[in-house]
Amino acid sequence: MLPINSLTAADSIIISVQVEYLPAKGMGLLIKTINKIKRHLNPSLKVRGILVTKTDERTSLFKKIRAYIH
């Protein structure tokens, strides 16, 4: 409930994500939640950016996530 309340009260959000499978999957679920909140509770909510952490640019997973983000 706390994340929903926070996103409802916020003007914008920066998403941080590790370049690993489960955090990347969680980011997809978070984006779905943000879209629902934008539709029903806070239409002015904006995603200002995605901060990628713990990267290893040599891995194929990094390349896939980078392509997904861009």
mmJSON file of the N, C-alpha and C atoms, coordinates in Angstrom:
{"data_MODEL":{"atom_site":{
"group_PDB":["ATOM","ATOM","ATOM","ATOM","ATOM","ATOM","ATOM","ATOM","ATOM","ATOM","ATOM","ATOM","ATOM","ATOM","ATOM","ATOM","ATOM","ATOM","ATOM","ATOM","ATOM","ATOM","ATOM","ATOM","ATOM","ATOM","ATOM","ATOM","ATOM","ATOM","ATOM","ATOM","ATOM","ATOM","ATOM","ATOM","ATOM","ATOM","ATOM","ATOM","ATOM","ATOM","ATOM","ATOM","ATOM","ATOM","ATOM","ATOM","ATOM","ATOM","ATOM","ATOM","ATOM","ATOM","ATOM","ATOM","ATOM","ATOM","ATOM","ATOM","ATOM","ATOM","ATOM","ATOM","ATOM","ATOM","ATOM","ATOM","ATOM","ATOM","ATOM","ATOM","ATOM","ATOM","ATOM","ATOM","ATOM","ATOM","ATOM","ATOM","ATOM","ATOM","ATOM","ATOM","ATOM","ATOM","ATOM","ATOM","ATOM","ATOM","ATOM","ATOM","ATOM","ATOM","ATOM","ATOM","ATOM","ATOM","ATOM","ATOM","ATOM","ATOM","ATOM","ATOM","ATOM","ATOM","ATOM","ATOM","ATOM","ATOM","ATOM","ATOM","ATOM","ATOM","ATOM","ATOM","ATOM","ATOM","ATOM","ATOM","ATOM","ATOM","ATOM","ATOM","ATOM","ATOM","ATOM","ATOM","ATOM","ATOM","ATOM","ATOM","ATOM","ATOM","ATOM","ATOM","ATOM","ATOM","ATOM","ATOM","ATOM","ATOM","ATOM","ATOM","ATOM","ATOM","ATOM","ATOM","ATOM","ATOM","ATOM","ATOM","ATOM","ATOM","ATOM","ATOM","ATOM","ATOM","ATOM","ATOM","ATOM","ATOM","ATOM","ATOM","ATOM","ATOM","ATOM","ATOM","ATOM","ATOM","ATOM","ATOM","ATOM","ATOM","ATOM","ATOM","ATOM","ATOM","ATOM","ATOM","ATOM","ATOM","ATOM","ATOM","ATOM","ATOM","ATOM","ATOM","ATOM","ATOM","ATOM","ATOM","ATOM","ATOM","ATOM","ATOM","ATOM","ATOM","ATOM","ATOM","ATOM","ATOM","ATOM","ATOM","ATOM","ATOM","ATOM","ATOM","ATOM","ATOM"],
"id":[1,2,3,4,5,6,7,8,9,10,11,12,13,14,15,16,17,18,19,20,21,22,23,24,25,26,27,28,29,30,31,32,33,34,35,36,37,38,39,40,41,42,43,44,45,46,47,48,49,50,51,52,53,54,55,56,57,58,59,60,61,62,63,64,65,66,67,68,69,70,71,72,73,74,75,76,77,78,79,80,81,82,83,84,85,86,87,88,89,90,91,92,93,94,95,96,97,98,99,100,101,102,103,104,105,106,107,108,109,110,111,112,113,114,115,116,117,118,119,120,121,122,123,124,125,126,127,128,129,130,131,132,133,134,135,136,137,138,139,140,141,142,143,144,145,146,147,148,149,150,151,152,153,154,155,156,157,158,159,160,161,162,163,164,165,166,167,168,169,170,171,172,173,174,175,176,177,178,179,180,181,182,183,184,185,186,187,188,189,190,191,192,193,194,195,196,197,198,199,200,201,202,203,204,205,206,207,208,209,210],
"type_symbol":["N","C","C","N","C","C","N","C","C","N","C","C","N","C","C","N","C","C","N","C","C","N","C","C","N","C","C","N","C","C","N","C","C","N","C","C","N","C","C","N","C","C","N","C","C","N","C","C","N","C","C","N","C","C","N","C","C","N","C","C","N","C","C","N","C","C","N","C","C","N","C","C","N","C","C","N","C","C","N","C","C","N","C","C","N","C","C","N","C","C","N","C","C","N","C","C","N","C","C","N","C","C","N","C","C","N","C","C","N","C","C","N","C","C","N","C","C","N","C","C","N","C","C","N","C","C","N","C","C","N","C","C","N","C","C","N","C","C","N","C","C","N","C","C","N","C","C","N","C","C","N","C","C","N","C","C","N","C","C","N","C","C","N","C","C","N","C","C","N","C","C","N","C","C","N","C","C","N","C","C","N","C","C","N","C","C","N","C","C","N","C","C","N","C","C","N","C","C","N","C","C","N","C","C","N","C","C","N","C","C"],
"label_atom_id":["N","CA","C","N","CA","C","N","CA","C","N","CA","C","N","CA","C","N","CA","C","N","CA","C","N","CA","C","N","CA","C","N","CA","C","N","CA","C","N","CA","C","N","CA","C","N","CA","C","N","CA","C","N","CA","C","N","CA","C","N","CA","C","N","CA","C","N","CA","C","N","CA","C","N","CA","C","N","CA","C","N","CA","C","N","CA","C","N","CA","C","N","CA","C","N","CA","C","N","CA","C","N","CA","C","N","CA","C","N","CA","C","N","CA","C","N","CA","C","N","CA","C","N","CA","C","N","CA","C","N","CA","C","N","CA","C","N","CA","C","N","CA","C","N","CA","C","N","CA","C","N","CA","C","N","CA","C","N","CA","C","N","CA","C","N","CA","C","N","CA","C","N","CA","C","N","CA","C","N","CA","C","N","CA","C","N","CA","C","N","CA","C","N","CA","C","N","CA","C","N","CA","C","N","CA","C","N","CA","C","N","CA","C","N","CA","C","N","CA","C","N","CA","C","N","CA","C","N","CA","C","N","CA","C","N","CA","C","N","CA","C","N","CA","C"],
"label_alt_id":[null,null,null,null,null,null,null,null,null,null,null,null,null,null,null,null,null,null,null,null,null,null,null,null,null,null,null,null,null,null,null,null,null,null,null,null,null,null,null,null,null,null,null,null,null,null,null,null,null,null,null,null,null,null,null,null,null,null,null,null,null,null,null,null,null,null,null,null,null,null,null,null,null,null,null,null,null,null,null,null,null,null,null,null,null,null,null,null,null,null,null,null,null,null,null,null,null,null,null,null,null,null,null,null,null,null,null,null,null,null,null,null,null,null,null,null,null,null,null,null,null,null,null,null,null,null,null,null,null,null,null,null,null,null,null,null,null,null,null,null,null,null,null,null,null,null,null,null,null,null,null,null,null,null,null,null,null,null,null,null,null,null,null,null,null,null,null,null,null,null,null,null,null,null,null,null,null,null,null,null,null,null,null,null,null,null,null,null,null,null,null,null,null,null,null,null,null,null,null,null,null,null,null,null,null,null,null,null,null,null],
"label_comp_id":["MET","MET","MET","LEU","LEU","LEU","PRO","PRO","PRO","ILE","ILE","ILE","ASN","ASN","ASN","SER","SER","SER","LEU","LEU","LEU","THR","THR","THR","ALA","ALA","ALA","ALA","ALA","ALA","ASP","ASP","ASP","SER","SER","SER","ILE","ILE","ILE","ILE","ILE","ILE","ILE","ILE","ILE","SER","SER","SER","VAL","VAL","VAL","GLN","GLN","GLN","VAL","VAL","VAL","GLU","GLU","GLU","TYR","TYR","TYR","LEU","LEU","LEU","PRO","PRO","PRO","ALA","ALA","ALA","LYS","LYS","LYS","GLY","GLY","GLY","MET","MET","MET","GLY","GLY","GLY","LEU","LEU","LEU","LEU","LEU","LEU","ILE","ILE","ILE","LYS","LYS","LYS","THR","THR","THR","ILE","ILE","ILE","ASN","ASN","ASN","LYS","LYS","LYS","ILE","ILE","ILE","LYS","LYS","LYS","ARG","ARG","ARG","HIS","HIS","HIS","LEU","LEU","LEU","ASN","ASN","ASN","PRO","PRO","PRO","SER","SER","SER","LEU","LEU","LEU","LYS","LYS","LYS","VAL","VAL","VAL","ARG","ARG","ARG","GLY","GLY","GLY","ILE","ILE","ILE","LEU","LEU","LEU","VAL","VAL","VAL","THR","THR","THR","LYS","LYS","LYS","THR","THR","THR","ASP","ASP","ASP","GLU","GLU","GLU","ARG","ARG","ARG","THR","THR","THR","SER","SER","SER","LEU","LEU","LEU","PHE","PHE","PHE","LYS","LYS","LYS","LYS","LYS","LYS","ILE","ILE","ILE","ARG","ARG","ARG","ALA","ALA","ALA","TYR","TYR","TYR","ILE","ILE","ILE","HIS","HIS","HIS"],
"label_asym_id":["A","A","A","A","A","A","A","A","A","A","A","A","A","A","A","A","A","A","A","A","A","A","A","A","A","A","A","A","A","A","A","A","A","A","A","A","A","A","A","A","A","A","A","A","A","A","A","A","A","A","A","A","A","A","A","A","A","A","A","A","A","A","A","A","A","A","A","A","A","A","A","A","A","A","A","A","A","A","A","A","A","A","A","A","A","A","A","A","A","A","A","A","A","A","A","A","A","A","A","A","A","A","A","A","A","A","A","A","A","A","A","A","A","A","A","A","A","A","A","A","A","A","A","A","A","A","A","A","A","A","A","A","A","A","A","A","A","A","A","A","A","A","A","A","A","A","A","A","A","A","A","A","A","A","A","A","A","A","A","A","A","A","A","A","A","A","A","A","A","A","A","A","A","A","A","A","A","A","A","A","A","A","A","A","A","A","A","A","A","A","A","A","A","A","A","A","A","A","A","A","A","A","A","A","A","A","A","A","A","A"],
"label_entity_id":["1","1","1","1","1","1","1","1","1","1","1","1","1","1","1","1","1","1","1","1","1","1","1","1","1","1","1","1","1","1","1","1","1","1","1","1","1","1","1","1","1","1","1","1","1","1","1","1","1","1","1","1","1","1","1","1","1","1","1","1","1","1","1","1","1","1","1","1","1","1","1","1","1","1","1","1","1","1","1","1","1","1","1","1","1","1","1","1","1","1","1","1","1","1","1","1","1","1","1","1","1","1","1","1","1","1","1","1","1","1","1","1","1","1","1","1","1","1","1","1","1","1","1","1","1","1","1","1","1","1","1","1","1","1","1","1","1","1","1","1","1","1","1","1","1","1","1","1","1","1","1","1","1","1","1","1","1","1","1","1","1","1","1","1","1","1","1","1","1","1","1","1","1","1","1","1","1","1","1","1","1","1","1","1","1","1","1","1","1","1","1","1","1","1","1","1","1","1","1","1","1","1","1","1","1","1","1","1","1","1"],
"label_seq_id":[1,1,1,2,2,2,3,3,3,4,4,4,5,5,5,6,6,6,7,7,7,8,8,8,9,9,9,10,10,10,11,11,11,12,12,12,13,13,13,14,14,14,15,15,15,16,16,16,17,17,17,18,18,18,19,19,19,20,20,20,21,21,21,22,22,22,23,23,23,24,24,24,25,25,25,26,26,26,27,27,27,28,28,28,29,29,29,30,30,30,31,31,31,32,32,32,33,33,33,34,34,34,35,35,35,36,36,36,37,37,37,38,38,38,39,39,39,40,40,40,41,41,41,42,42,42,43,43,43,44,44,44,45,45,45,46,46,46,47,47,47,48,48,48,49,49,49,50,50,50,51,51,51,52,52,52,53,53,53,54,54,54,55,55,55,56,56,56,57,57,57,58,58,58,59,59,59,60,60,60,61,61,61,62,62,62,63,63,63,64,64,64,65,65,65,66,66,66,67,67,67,68,68,68,69,69,69,70,70,70],
"pdbx_PDB_ins_code":[null,null,null,null,null,null,null,null,null,null,null,null,null,null,null,null,null,null,null,null,null,null,null,null,null,null,null,null,null,null,null,null,null,null,null,null,null,null,null,null,null,null,null,null,null,null,null,null,null,null,null,null,null,null,null,null,null,null,null,null,null,null,null,null,null,null,null,null,null,null,null,null,null,null,null,null,null,null,null,null,null,null,null,null,null,null,null,null,null,null,null,null,null,null,null,null,null,null,null,null,null,null,null,null,null,null,null,null,null,null,null,null,null,null,null,null,null,null,null,null,null,null,null,null,null,null,null,null,null,null,null,null,null,null,null,null,null,null,null,null,null,null,null,null,null,null,null,null,null,null,null,null,null,null,null,null,null,null,null,null,null,null,null,null,null,null,null,null,null,null,null,null,null,null,null,null,null,null,null,null,null,null,null,null,null,null,null,null,null,null,null,null,null,null,null,null,null,null,null,null,null,null,null,null,null,null,null,null,null,null],
"Cartn_x":[0.819,0.0,0.866,1.992,2.868,3.387,3.862,4.304,3.187,1.987,0.864,0.568,0.55,0.329,1.432,2.672,3.804,3.706,3.377,3.247,2.046,1.008,-0.161,0.168,1.024,1.373,2.522,3.262,4.461,4.115,5.027,4.923,5.695,6.822,7.659,8.412,9.009,9.72,10.956,12.02,13.199,13.284,13.321,13.352,14.802,15.235,16.565,16.395,17.268,17.166,18.557,18.76,20.0,19.876,20.989,20.97,21.061,19.943,19.781,18.352,18.089,16.788,15.631,15.667,14.527,14.286,15.317,15.049,14.481,14.931,14.399,12.934,12.587,11.185,10.347,10.908,10.222,10.004,10.953,10.795,9.598,9.423,8.261,6.958,6.913,5.713,5.51,6.605,6.507,5.962,6.397,5.903,4.412,3.967,2.527,1.756,2.303,1.668,1.622,2.705,2.747,1.697,1.548,0.535,-0.876,-1.134,-2.454,-2.701,-1.68,-1.821,-2.053,-1.37,-1.577,-3.003,-3.547,-4.91,-5.98,-5.782,-6.856,-6.663,-5.418,-5.205,-4.399,-3.393,-2.489,-2.057,-2.865,-2.525,-1.282,-0.829,0.351,1.663,1.637,2.845,3.683,4.976,5.878,7.089,7.55,8.797,9.899,10.748,11.819,13.024,13.194,14.326,14.471,15.383,15.697,17.19,17.53,18.919,19.35,20.274,20.765,21.977,21.934,23.015,23.635,24.818,25.534,25.587,26.172,26.181,27.472,27.341,28.468,28.107,28.633,28.229,28.589,29.356,29.759,28.688,27.738,26.76,25.626,25.048,23.909,22.678,22.557,21.416,21.453,22.636,22.763,22.299,22.705,22.343,20.836,20.206,18.758,18.025,18.484,17.825,18.021,19.22,19.477,18.559,18.381,17.489,16.047,15.64,14.288,14.051,15.054,14.919,14.868,15.706,15.736,14.555],
"Cartn_y":[-1.19,0.0,1.258,1.219,2.389,2.824,1.896,2.344,2.985,2.465,3.04,4.442,4.632,5.964,6.924,6.445,7.289,7.717,6.776,7.102,7.994,7.857,8.71,10.147,10.335,11.681,12.305,11.513,12.009,12.701,13.595,14.217,13.413,12.832,12.063,10.988,10.067,8.945,8.618,8.219,7.661,6.205,5.292,3.866,3.396,2.732,2.122,0.612,0.024,-1.407,-2.0,-3.177,-3.922,-4.711,-4.944,-5.697,-7.183,-7.707,-9.124,-9.498,-10.772,-11.232,-10.793,-11.118,-10.812,-9.317,-8.494,-7.058,-6.498,-7.006,-6.541,-6.925,-8.113,-8.551,-7.694,-7.393,-6.526,-5.126,-4.629,-3.316,-3.309,-4.388,-4.485,-4.427,-5.105,-5.064,-3.674,-3.011,-1.659,-0.7,-0.832,0.031,-0.196,-1.445,-1.721,-1.05,-1.116,-0.468,1.041,1.612,3.059,3.451,2.67,2.974,2.91,1.941,1.86,3.075,3.478,4.644,5.898,6.002,7.154,7.189,6.039,5.99,6.311,5.837,5.904,6.92,7.2,8.007,9.283,9.239,10.378,10.53,11.179,11.292,12.138,12.922,13.757,13.064,11.818,11.078,10.808,11.119,10.915,10.096,9.215,8.494,9.369,9.918,10.828,10.092,8.833,8.082,6.744,5.954,4.647,4.627,4.387,4.337,2.881,2.504,1.125,1.004,0.025,-0.163,-1.548,-1.713,-2.995,-3.578,-2.83,-3.261,-3.973,-4.877,-5.497,-5.465,-4.492,-4.241,-5.37,-6.338,-7.454,-8.531,-8.559,-9.65,-9.403,-10.48,-10.359,-9.834,-10.137,-9.625,-8.106,-7.527,-6.076,-5.493,-6.091,-5.595,-5.67,-6.741,-6.876,-5.834,-5.636,-4.667,-3.256,-2.968,-1.638,-1.395,-2.394,-2.252,-2.053,-2.741,-2.601,-1.208,-0.668,0.649,1.747,1.623,2.664,2.486],
"Cartn_z":[0.0,0.0,0.0,0.69,0.759,-0.609,-1.475,-2.802,-3.622,-3.511,-4.251,-3.753,-2.437,-1.88,-2.292,-2.281,-2.667,-4.123,-5.001,-6.418,-6.694,-5.905,-6.059,-5.676,-4.671,-4.199,-4.99,-5.75,-6.44,-7.754,-8.169,-9.491,-10.533,-10.086,-11.006,-10.232,-11.0,-10.391,-11.231,-10.555,-11.204,-10.74,-11.68,-11.373,-11.392,-10.333,-10.346,-10.501,-11.296,-11.563,-11.744,-11.165,-11.382,-12.679,-13.313,-14.564,-14.242,-13.772,-13.496,-13.858,-13.98,-14.469,-13.583,-12.295,-11.424,-11.251,-11.031,-10.967,-12.27,-13.402,-14.684,-14.825,-14.392,-14.424,-13.478,-12.305,-11.352,-11.9,-12.691,-13.297,-14.251,-14.984,-15.868,-15.093,-13.953,-13.11,-12.516,-12.148,-11.617,-12.662,-13.892,-14.963,-15.189,-15.107,-15.213,-14.078,-12.867,-11.712,-11.904,-12.383,-12.631,-13.652,-14.702,-15.715,-15.147,-14.27,-13.625,-12.739,-11.995,-11.122,-11.961,-13.095,-13.978,-14.511,-14.847,-15.392,-14.345,-13.114,-12.135,-11.015,-10.618,-9.416,-9.626,-10.5,-10.634,-12.09,-12.91,-14.331,-14.612,-13.641,-13.876,-13.53,-13.072,-12.718,-13.968,-13.881,-15.01,-14.572,-15.449,-15.225,-15.807,-14.954,-15.388,-15.942,-15.556,-16.067,-15.386,-15.912,-15.343,-15.059,-13.805,-13.369,-13.315,-14.189,-14.254,-13.335,-12.423,-11.457,-11.635,-11.076,-11.098,-12.508,-13.413,-14.806,-15.181,-16.099,-16.784,-18.257,-18.969,-20.346,-21.3,-20.839,-21.702,-21.804,-20.884,-20.867,-21.852,-22.324,-23.24,-22.508,-21.215,-20.447,-20.376,-20.173,-20.158,-21.484,-22.581,-23.904,-24.126,-23.649,-23.793,-22.956,-21.736,-20.847,-21.376,-21.862,-22.423,-23.626,-24.462,-25.625,-25.166,-24.119,-23.577,-23.015,-22.326,-21.703,-22.76,-23.789,-24.818,-25.724],
"occupancy":[1.0,1.0,1.0,1.0,1.0,1.0,1.0,1.0,1.0,1.0,1.0,1.0,1.0,1.0,1.0,1.0,1.0,1.0,1.0,1.0,1.0,1.0,1.0,1.0,1.0,1.0,1.0,1.0,1.0,1.0,1.0,1.0,1.0,1.0,1.0,1.0,1.0,1.0,1.0,1.0,1.0,1.0,1.0,1.0,1.0,1.0,1.0,1.0,1.0,1.0,1.0,1.0,1.0,1.0,1.0,1.0,1.0,1.0,1.0,1.0,1.0,1.0,1.0,1.0,1.0,1.0,1.0,1.0,1.0,1.0,1.0,1.0,1.0,1.0,1.0,1.0,1.0,1.0,1.0,1.0,1.0,1.0,1.0,1.0,1.0,1.0,1.0,1.0,1.0,1.0,1.0,1.0,1.0,1.0,1.0,1.0,1.0,1.0,1.0,1.0,1.0,1.0,1.0,1.0,1.0,1.0,1.0,1.0,1.0,1.0,1.0,1.0,1.0,1.0,1.0,1.0,1.0,1.0,1.0,1.0,1.0,1.0,1.0,1.0,1.0,1.0,1.0,1.0,1.0,1.0,1.0,1.0,1.0,1.0,1.0,1.0,1.0,1.0,1.0,1.0,1.0,1.0,1.0,1.0,1.0,1.0,1.0,1.0,1.0,1.0,1.0,1.0,1.0,1.0,1.0,1.0,1.0,1.0,1.0,1.0,1.0,1.0,1.0,1.0,1.0,1.0,1.0,1.0,1.0,1.0,1.0,1.0,1.0,1.0,1.0,1.0,1.0,1.0,1.0,1.0,1.0,1.0,1.0,1.0,1.0,1.0,1.0,1.0,1.0,1.0,1.0,1.0,1.0,1.0,1.0,1.0,1.0,1.0,1.0,1.0,1.0,1.0,1.0,1.0,1.0,1.0,1.0,1.0,1.0,1.0],
"B_iso_or_equiv":[0.0,0.0,0.0,0.0,0.0,0.0,0.0,0.0,0.0,0.0,0.0,0.0,0.0,0.0,0.0,0.0,0.0,0.0,0.0,0.0,0.0,0.0,0.0,0.0,0.0,0.0,0.0,0.0,0.0,0.0,0.0,0.0,0.0,0.0,0.0,0.0,0.0,0.0,0.0,0.0,0.0,0.0,0.0,0.0,0.0,0.0,0.0,0.0,0.0,0.0,0.0,0.0,0.0,0.0,0.0,0.0,0.0,0.0,0.0,0.0,0.0,0.0,0.0,0.0,0.0,0.0,0.0,0.0,0.0,0.0,0.0,0.0,0.0,0.0,0.0,0.0,0.0,0.0,0.0,0.0,0.0,0.0,0.0,0.0,0.0,0.0,0.0,0.0,0.0,0.0,0.0,0.0,0.0,0.0,0.0,0.0,0.0,0.0,0.0,0.0,0.0,0.0,0.0,0.0,0.0,0.0,0.0,0.0,0.0,0.0,0.0,0.0,0.0,0.0,0.0,0.0,0.0,0.0,0.0,0.0,0.0,0.0,0.0,0.0,0.0,0.0,0.0,0.0,0.0,0.0,0.0,0.0,0.0,0.0,0.0,0.0,0.0,0.0,0.0,0.0,0.0,0.0,0.0,0.0,0.0,0.0,0.0,0.0,0.0,0.0,0.0,0.0,0.0,0.0,0.0,0.0,0.0,0.0,0.0,0.0,0.0,0.0,0.0,0.0,0.0,0.0,0.0,0.0,0.0,0.0,0.0,0.0,0.0,0.0,0.0,0.0,0.0,0.0,0.0,0.0,0.0,0.0,0.0,0.0,0.0,0.0,0.0,0.0,0.0,0.0,0.0,0.0,0.0,0.0,0.0,0.0,0.0,0.0,0.0,0.0,0.0,0.0,0.0,0.0,0.0,0.0,0.0,0.0,0.0,0.0],
"pdbx_formal_charge":[null,null,null,null,null,null,null,null,null,null,null,null,null,null,null,null,null,null,null,null,null,null,null,null,null,null,null,null,null,null,null,null,null,null,null,null,null,null,null,null,null,null,null,null,null,null,null,null,null,null,null,null,null,null,null,null,null,null,null,null,null,null,null,null,null,null,null,null,null,null,null,null,null,null,null,null,null,null,null,null,null,null,null,null,null,null,null,null,null,null,null,null,null,null,null,null,null,null,null,null,null,null,null,null,null,null,null,null,null,null,null,null,null,null,null,null,null,null,null,null,null,null,null,null,null,null,null,null,null,null,null,null,null,null,null,null,null,null,null,null,null,null,null,null,null,null,null,null,null,null,null,null,null,null,null,null,null,null,null,null,null,null,null,null,null,null,null,null,null,null,null,null,null,null,null,null,null,null,null,null,null,null,null,null,null,null,null,null,null,null,null,null,null,null,null,null,null,null,null,null,null,null,null,null,null,null,null,null,null,null],
"auth_seq_id":[1,1,1,2,2,2,3,3,3,4,4,4,5,5,5,6,6,6,7,7,7,8,8,8,9,9,9,10,10,10,11,11,11,12,12,12,13,13,13,14,14,14,15,15,15,16,16,16,17,17,17,18,18,18,19,19,19,20,20,20,21,21,21,22,22,22,23,23,23,24,24,24,25,25,25,26,26,26,27,27,27,28,28,28,29,29,29,30,30,30,31,31,31,32,32,32,33,33,33,34,34,34,35,35,35,36,36,36,37,37,37,38,38,38,39,39,39,40,40,40,41,41,41,42,42,42,43,43,43,44,44,44,45,45,45,46,46,46,47,47,47,48,48,48,49,49,49,50,50,50,51,51,51,52,52,52,53,53,53,54,54,54,55,55,55,56,56,56,57,57,57,58,58,58,59,59,59,60,60,60,61,61,61,62,62,62,63,63,63,64,64,64,65,65,65,66,66,66,67,67,67,68,68,68,69,69,69,70,70,70],
"auth_comp_id":["MET","MET","MET","LEU","LEU","LEU","PRO","PRO","PRO","ILE","ILE","ILE","ASN","ASN","ASN","SER","SER","SER","LEU","LEU","LEU","THR","THR","THR","ALA","ALA","ALA","ALA","ALA","ALA","ASP","ASP","ASP","SER","SER","SER","ILE","ILE","ILE","ILE","ILE","ILE","ILE","ILE","ILE","SER","SER","SER","VAL","VAL","VAL","GLN","GLN","GLN","VAL","VAL","VAL","GLU","GLU","GLU","TYR","TYR","TYR","LEU","LEU","LEU","PRO","PRO","PRO","ALA","ALA","ALA","LYS","LYS","LYS","GLY","GLY","GLY","MET","MET","MET","GLY","GLY","GLY","LEU","LEU","LEU","LEU","LEU","LEU","ILE","ILE","ILE","LYS","LYS","LYS","THR","THR","THR","ILE","ILE","ILE","ASN","ASN","ASN","LYS","LYS","LYS","ILE","ILE","ILE","LYS","LYS","LYS","ARG","ARG","ARG","HIS","HIS","HIS","LEU","LEU","LEU","ASN","ASN","ASN","PRO","PRO","PRO","SER","SER","SER","LEU","LEU","LEU","LYS","LYS","LYS","VAL","VAL","VAL","ARG","ARG","ARG","GLY","GLY","GLY","ILE","ILE","ILE","LEU","LEU","LEU","VAL","VAL","VAL","THR","THR","THR","LYS","LYS","LYS","THR","THR","THR","ASP","ASP","ASP","GLU","GLU","GLU","ARG","ARG","ARG","THR","THR","THR","SER","SER","SER","LEU","LEU","LEU","PHE","PHE","PHE","LYS","LYS","LYS","LYS","LYS","LYS","ILE","ILE","ILE","ARG","ARG","ARG","ALA","ALA","ALA","TYR","TYR","TYR","ILE","ILE","ILE","HIS","HIS","HIS"],
"auth_asym_id":["A","A","A","A","A","A","A","A","A","A","A","A","A","A","A","A","A","A","A","A","A","A","A","A","A","A","A","A","A","A","A","A","A","A","A","A","A","A","A","A","A","A","A","A","A","A","A","A","A","A","A","A","A","A","A","A","A","A","A","A","A","A","A","A","A","A","A","A","A","A","A","A","A","A","A","A","A","A","A","A","A","A","A","A","A","A","A","A","A","A","A","A","A","A","A","A","A","A","A","A","A","A","A","A","A","A","A","A","A","A","A","A","A","A","A","A","A","A","A","A","A","A","A","A","A","A","A","A","A","A","A","A","A","A","A","A","A","A","A","A","A","A","A","A","A","A","A","A","A","A","A","A","A","A","A","A","A","A","A","A","A","A","A","A","A","A","A","A","A","A","A","A","A","A","A","A","A","A","A","A","A","A","A","A","A","A","A","A","A","A","A","A","A","A","A","A","A","A","A","A","A","A","A","A","A","A","A","A","A","A"],
"auth_atom_id":["N","CA","C","N","CA","C","N","CA","C","N","CA","C","N","CA","C","N","CA","C","N","CA","C","N","CA","C","N","CA","C","N","CA","C","N","CA","C","N","CA","C","N","CA","C","N","CA","C","N","CA","C","N","CA","C","N","CA","C","N","CA","C","N","CA","C","N","CA","C","N","CA","C","N","CA","C","N","CA","C","N","CA","C","N","CA","C","N","CA","C","N","CA","C","N","CA","C","N","CA","C","N","CA","C","N","CA","C","N","CA","C","N","CA","C","N","CA","C","N","CA","C","N","CA","C","N","CA","C","N","CA","C","N","CA","C","N","CA","C","N","CA","C","N","CA","C","N","CA","C","N","CA","C","N","CA","C","N","CA","C","N","CA","C","N","CA","C","N","CA","C","N","CA","C","N","CA","C","N","CA","C","N","CA","C","N","CA","C","N","CA","C","N","CA","C","N","CA","C","N","CA","C","N","CA","C","N","CA","C","N","CA","C","N","CA","C","N","CA","C","N","CA","C","N","CA","C","N","CA","C","N","CA","C","N","CA","C","N","CA","C","N","CA","C"],
"pdbx_PDB_model_num":[1,1,1,1,1,1,1,1,1,1,1,1,1,1,1,1,1,1,1,1,1,1,1,1,1,1,1,1,1,1,1,1,1,1,1,1,1,1,1,1,1,1,1,1,1,1,1,1,1,1,1,1,1,1,1,1,1,1,1,1,1,1,1,1,1,1,1,1,1,1,1,1,1,1,1,1,1,1,1,1,1,1,1,1,1,1,1,1,1,1,1,1,1,1,1,1,1,1,1,1,1,1,1,1,1,1,1,1,1,1,1,1,1,1,1,1,1,1,1,1,1,1,1,1,1,1,1,1,1,1,1,1,1,1,1,1,1,1,1,1,1,1,1,1,1,1,1,1,1,1,1,1,1,1,1,1,1,1,1,1,1,1,1,1,1,1,1,1,1,1,1,1,1,1,1,1,1,1,1,1,1,1,1,1,1,1,1,1,1,1,1,1,1,1,1,1,1,1,1,1,1,1,1,1,1,1,1,1,1,1]
}}}
